[in-house]
Amino acid sequence: MPFRDQVSERFRDTLEHYLDRIHYSKPKHPRILNVGCGWCSEAEVLVDFFGGTMVGIDINEGFIASLRKKYKKNGRYEFIHGDARRLSDLIEEKADIVVARHPDVRNDDWEKMFKESYGLTRKGGIVIVTCYFPGEPKVAKDNLTKAKYKVRVCEENNFPATGGPFQVFSDKYVVIGQK
């Protein structure tokens, strides 16, 4: 199996494992907000796993242009160029699921983004953060708590990694908050 597929499969299995563990019931047609989406390699995993539609937001205009071109014929994806610290200026509709995969949570901007996302998350909605490095989950947890999310999971991903050396670090830590 190609490496990218292994990473996607592990991410999907991680979602399934942790959401089952917290007894999260997926909404019928959820709106997913993927903040700091970058190249958004998880786009198809998110839409396939949750169903519904996904809005990806990133400050890098080149990433967004590429994603718009790639998904232009698929109405389940929307990509917005903008600053995640000002989410409420970019979108109006509330989300059921907010994803921040591999953000640099040590940056103060993420505290602002999580506060913004809280206002855009429906009651009972969740925020999923995955991280690479040991100190990041605590920072993510603290930022989610400051934003008023109830932290449901904050730990090293115990779903087994498979594959190459990068795989070991991909989604190594999982933090999930709920509104």
Secondary structure, DSSP 8 states (H G I E B T S, - for coil): --HHHHHHHHHHHHHHHHHHHTT----SS-EEEEET-TT-TTHHHHHHHH-SEEEEEES-HHHHHHHHHHTTT-TTEEEEES-GGGHHHH--S-EEEEEEES--TTSTHHHHHHHHHHHHEEEEEEEEEEESSTTHHHHHHHHHHHTT-EEEEEEE--S---SSHHHHHTT-EEEEEE-
